[in-house]
């Protein structure tokens, strides 16, 4: 603890070191102090509006009600403010004054004007529920009195994840309610490793981000991080300018460091009137970065307009949907239904907005010159000073089209292209007159780069686990055999083998084997484009094949182990462009009618061929699962069959696998398509899975070439280990841990007298074993391994080792910090990876229920029979492993189902915690009443109960003679006549109370 306090002191010293930095407020120690300080600053900053009449208690209560928020996201909506200013409106008690508007924070005047920056530490966080404790926060940063950044520290002997889990615990305990509900950003550190994450009710470890400098060098030390990120004005910019609100997902998004550096690089280039491009690897959030760039360029007076340019094909894709979601709380105009004349009017208006338009519509404006319409407006258009932001900059606009746009305007526009796969001289376009052949020729120099290797190092994206089906065909795929193989790749035998491989591998790649760890499975795409057949025809053949597999008319069958978990697997769909006047149009249309009918029957939709665009969008949305309506397992889509659709621009954390039955693509298309799968998500999704079915040797070499080109060198960190490498690592870890497996180690290790170093050694070795065991099980080759026969890893042995490990971890957690301990620290926050949870993930259930709680002022959501049955089925499954918790979840679901309007704007997990707290207290009161022991003494015993200990703290103090006397007076006919018998009974029932009634309630 002493070392932690020393670190805290050094951090505060760094934060307050220079002028115009944070001011330390040692006098603020609790929430009341913070409120008083907030109102002091609010009144000082609004003297003129208040006319020097102080706020009354009633007016302060009204303001408090507006400042308190039920979620961090709702706080962020107010914090962002209109036009960069956070304001609140109140009615003054003096009715003659009426309504006034008070400035809370002015983001347009960062580090100046009315901005007040203060740092506090060791603030008391009062308990909100009986079963919780009072806490103290480490360091909190205040802007104008509101807590906006909170920092938790641990010593280098501890993992930063301990600080992360501590924050999540505080959120669950509702410690960050009240004035703390305004926090936008959390920082966790152990001194040598520092991460930050946007505030959310359910933090995810996967979304922790470290900081890197402009050259992508990691900044891990907490004092260096504080200097780069938490100083003024950087910290205020981070929460005000480098955060985005996703109104669809209702999340705060804090930009990662490479996004910040890219935005700043473009801003500096724009001041030099220089164009250029940003190379950020696919999956690293280019759309988000480009959105913020578009927003920030508005602040440059010399620019008349900022245009976010997209291709017409992207109107129904996620780029525009994401833009609309981000722009919901912003000044960006996303409108794609307008006519060309309306677009011209918006371009020539004086409004400071970003316009989102298509290349096609913009080029249509050029025809005005020939038509001689509205000459005055046309001249204004010609003289505009514009900046173009181009996401997916090669797909959106060709070099020729860009030359035409540049030629139209009298003033050369600024161009900022975003791409994850730049075109280099090595893979340049074919020569076409003056048209640019590389990205640099088309847009200008690379202003900032962040390669796939950088992103994987920083855990911004996942690496790839790549397999091929070479075991079915000859390894040779030299040019002499190319025609023969191309012919083979469209045979029924090949397609059946592909389908069989897809079904078999889905058990692992789609997370079916360990679904209970999460409550949901992942999805996959099959892309096909054979050399010897029209690609759409082959896609149609695959669709028919999977239909026949599902209805039992194919020789290929769904593996039994998948059927037992997902009886309706696989749920499939197909998407391709349907033309009107081509030779194959009639057949394609008839096929698509049938596919849409199948889709309607599966999901209860009602699309027709005339609505194929809406059908395709529904597939996109269902595959992405960003809408709550598509998150239940009953709404999942397991496999989508495509030619090229969805292989660029599509983004889904749930997409884990790409099956590729086509010849090797060019380098940029390999990276683009593979990167659909490598979005960071949950603990079980470790890699993006790629399985290729054609030309194994050639494809493998093409993949290596593409990864080398787009990672600027080595690819070792980009690809998962091979099966042989992973198995060797597992063998080594098993050999290390096996010394404990076949001995009396469990009893010896758990003994309090065993040296702590031996306990630490076992914990470290078991963690290495667990990680290696989890990794090796992700390979299909593991099906050939018998853990019992080959390694003597019976379930009994595994359970015993795990039990020993968990006991020792708890002992190490309870041990006091030893600042002088020079041994390697143990990660007591490590989450086991090889264990498949047999119980249902109850957080997933709460997420489903939350979808039926309306936001304040929203219409009530409809709850269908299918959704109701799914939630109740999950609750029923939960009751098999945790009946007390399942009972309370069921009660809460019944209440919400009957009267959702009563819970508008509330969080289901907080409602559940209140009910758990009530149940917890009722159990203790009933026990105390039954045996007439002190309720306070019983609470102490339960709070400190250790199931592994032979004696429980506080029991002797609870079992007093006075308590027994009260018991006898109330139970004259009881068989417990002697105090010894009464004590024995209480001790026995105390164990039952904790294990069967209390512990299940704490397991959430």
PyMOL commands that set and color helices and strands:
alter all, ss='L'
color gray80, all
select helices_A, chain A and resi 2-15+31-45+47-50+57-67+72-80+107-109+160-172+178-182+205-207+222-229+234-240+257-271+286-297+312-316+318-327+340-348+359-365+368-371+375-382+393-396+399-408+425-427+439-443+452-457+479-488+492-509+515-517+535-551+560-563+585-603+609-624+628-630+633-635+667-674+696-710+723-741+745-750+756-776+780-784+787-791+795-814+842-850+865-881+883-898+900-903+908-931+935-943+955-958+961-970+979-1002
alter helices_A, ss='H'
color red, helices_A
select strands_A, chain A and resi 23-24+85-91+99-106+117-121+124-125+135-136+139-143+146-153+185-189+194-198+211-212+218-219+243-246+251-254+276-280+305-310+332-334+354-358+386-390+414-419+446-450+463-468+523-529+572-574+639-642+655-662+687-692
alter strands_A, ss='S'
color yellow, strands_A
deselect
rebuild
show_as cartoon
